[in-house]
Amino acid sequence: MAARYTASGDQTLTTTAVTALTVGSNATTANRLYLEEYSLQNVGTPADLVTLHTLQRVTALGTGTLVTATKKDMADRVAQAACAENHTAEPTYTAAEELYEDGLNHRGKYRWVAGPGQEVVVPATVAAGLGFKALHASAVTDWRALAAWRE
């Protein structure tokens, strides 16, 4: 049976897209990931503004603060996925590979749950993964992304 994990990350909005969370294969163990769920929300002072959020494939995970994935079942092994938040060097995003891109009001929260067999699959390739990024033309507020996956 596959092991299941969660991780979350924060970032402050800017006028260019910034990444709050990446999840992908680490540099030594390429493993396949199946994204089963994610959520996006503003965690700063709410306002009636809309931020553009994007979930996109990455080929290099960038540089950020490492995040330890949480096991959903304590009997499972430690996650093989590499996770990072609050990126200082953006991941390398695959052009035209947006899996989700939409505006979200700062007062709202978005949650996506895959139907059976509809998970987003990350190939077993070193540094392949997913990145959650967002941008706003003028708002400076913090936002959060949470991902749940199985390996």
TORKEFI-692825 format. One record per atom (N, C-alpha, C): y, z, x; residue in one letter. Coordinates in steps of 0.05 Angstrom, whole numbers, plus 5000, padded with zeros to 4 digits. Last residue first. Layout:
! TORKEFI-692825
YZXA/...
//
This chain:
! TORKEFI-692825
516449545064E/515549415089E/512449405088E/521549535014R/518849605023R/518149445048R/528049824998W/526249605005W/523449715011W/534549914977A/531850024976A/529949784980A/541250054997A/539049864994A/536450024993A/548050134981L/545450274983L/543350054979L/554750155003A/552449994995A/549950154999A/561550324988R/558850404997R/556750204986R/568350365011W/566350274992W/563550335005W/575150595014D/572450595024D/570450505002D/581050185017T/579450405005T/576650385016T/586149835012V/584949975034V/583550215022V/587649194984A/586749464981A/585549585006A/588948654993S/590948854999S/589949144997S/584648294987A/587048204999A/589048425007A/578148505007H/580248514987H/582848445001H/570948455017L/573748415025L/575648435001L/564448615043A/566448595022A/569148555034A/557248575053K/560048575063K/561848545039K/551048715075F/552748765052F/555548775062F/545748325102G/548248465106G/549748485080G/539048295125L/540948265103L/543448425110L/535447955178G/535848165158G/537848085137G/532747875242A/533247765216A/533647995196A/531248115290A/534048125283A/534747985257A/525247745293V/526947945306V/529847905298V/522147615231T/523447505255T/525347715266T/519347575179A/518547745202A/519547615227A/524647475129P/522347395145P/521847585169P/525747825070V/526847775097V/524447705115V/526447695002V/524647725025V/526047655051V/528048014944V/529247854965V/527547904990V/523348014889E/524748144911E/525947944930E/520447854845Q/523047734849Q/524647864872Q/515748124831G/515547874845G/518147734852G/518948434777P/516448404792P/516248124805P/526048434790G/523748424772G/521248394789G/530348864827A/528648624826A/526448654805A/536449104808V/533649184812V/531948934808V/542949284824W/541149064820W/538349164826W/549049554803R/546349614812R/544549374805R/555749724813Y/553849514808Y/551149594819Y/561050074782K/558850084801K/556949854793K/568350084776G/565550044767G/563550074790G/573350114795R/572550334777R/569650314768R/574049644822H/573849894837H/572950134820H/570149094799N/572449274795N/571949534810N/567748584838L/567048834825L/569549004824L/565647904843G/567748104843G/566848354828G/560147654883D/561547694858D/563747904861D/554347414907E/557247424913E/558747434886E/548147404937Y/549747514915Y/552547514924Y/546447104977L/544447164957L/545747284932L/548746595017E/549546815000E/547446864978E/548346215058E/545946375050E/546746615034E/552245925085A/551345825059A/548745965050A/550346145149A/552145995133A/550745905107A/548446795163T/547446525160T/549246375141T/552347215204Y/551447135178Y/550546845178Y/551647675251T/551847385249T/550647305223T/555648275238P/553148125241P/553647825242P/561548505273E/560248395250E/557548265256E/562649095304A/562248805310A/560448695287A/562949545275T/565249485292T/565049205302T/560649765211H/560449585234H/563149545248H/558350185177N/560950195189N/561150025215N/551150215193E/553450225175E/556050205191E/544449975199A/546950065211A/549150055189A/537449965214C/539549985194C/542150085208C/531349645224A/533749745237A/535949745216A/524749805201A/527349665198A/529549805214A/520550135201Q/520849965225Q/523549815224Q/520550825180A/521250545175A/521450385202A/514851225193V/517751185196V/518250885192V/509651235142R/510651225170R/513651195170R/508851685085D/509151425098D/510051445127D/509252175062A/506752115076A/506951855091A/513952195033M/513952325059M/511352275075M/516551645004D/514151805004D/513851925031D/521251425018K/521051514990K/518551684987K/524851565077K/522251505066K/522251595036K/530951305097T/529651525084T/527051425072T/533151065161A/532151015134A/530751255123A/538851245195T/535951285193T/535151245164T/543550815223V/542850965199V/539850995199V/548350725274L/545650725265L/545150905242L/554350395267T/553150655269T/550350645258T/553949725295G/554949925277G/553750195283G/553949055309T/554149315321T/555349515301T/549048545288G/551748645294G/551648925307G/544148305276L/545048525260L/547748645267L/543147615266A/543647825287A/545048055272A/542447345221T/540647275243T/541047455267T/542647505151V/543747525178V/541547445198V/544347345083R/542447355104R/543847365131R/548447755040Q/547947505054Q/545847555076Q/552347954988L/549748015001L/548847755014L/559048114977T/557147914984T/554648034997T/564648234934H/562348344948H/560348114953H/571448284927L/569248084929L/567048204946L/574448744882T/573648684909T/571348474908T/579948864841V/577248744843V/576748664872V/583049444812L/582949224831L/580149114832L/585249944789D/584449704774D/584849464792D/582250454830A/584550314820A/583550074805A/580051064860P/579650834843P/582350714834P/579651234927T/581151284903T/580951034885T/572851074947G/575551174953G/576951224927G/568250834937V/568051124940V/570751244948V/565650314898N/568050414912N/567650714913N/559050054906Q/561050204892Q/563350274910Q/552549774895L/555249744908L/557249904892L/545549764907S/547849834891S/550349824908S/538949464902Y/541349544917Y/543549614897Y/531949354910E/534149464895E/536549494913E/528249104943E/527549154915E/529849244898E/527048684995L/529148834982L/528548854952L/522248705039Y/522448625012Y/524548794998Y/521048475106L/522248675087L/522548545060L/516548415160R/517648305135R/518748525117R/518348535227N/516748595204N/518148485179N/518148575296A/519048405273A/517148465250A/519949025339T/517848995319T/518848835296T/524449015372T/521749015384T/519548965364T/529249035345A/529048855368A/526248835379A/527849045273N/528949155298N/528248965321N/529848695215S/527748745235S/529048855261S/534749035173G/533248815184G/531148895204G/540749155141V/537949245142V/536349005152V/547449385143T/545449185150T/542649315150T/553349555109L/550549615114L/549049365122L/558649385108A/558049675104A/555249745112A/562848925140T/560148995132T/559749295130T/568348555116V/567248755133V/564648855122V/572647995111A/570148115103A/569148305124A/579648175113T/577448005121T/574848145114T/582748585095T/583348315084T/581348105094T/578249135084T/580549005097T/580948735085T/575249765066L/576049485060L/578349395077L/570850135106T/573550115094T/574349825090T/564150325091Q/566050165106Q/568750175091Q/557450605093D/560250595084D/561850405102D/550550565070G/552650545090G/555450525078G/543650765064S/546350705053S/548350695075S/536750645049A/538850705068A/541550635055A/529850765034T/532650715026T/534450775050T/523050515028Y/525150645042Y/527850595028Y/515850495024R/518450445012R/520550625025R/509950145047A/511650385048A/514450305037A/504549855010A/506949835026A/508550095025A/497650005017M/500050005000M/502550005018M/
//
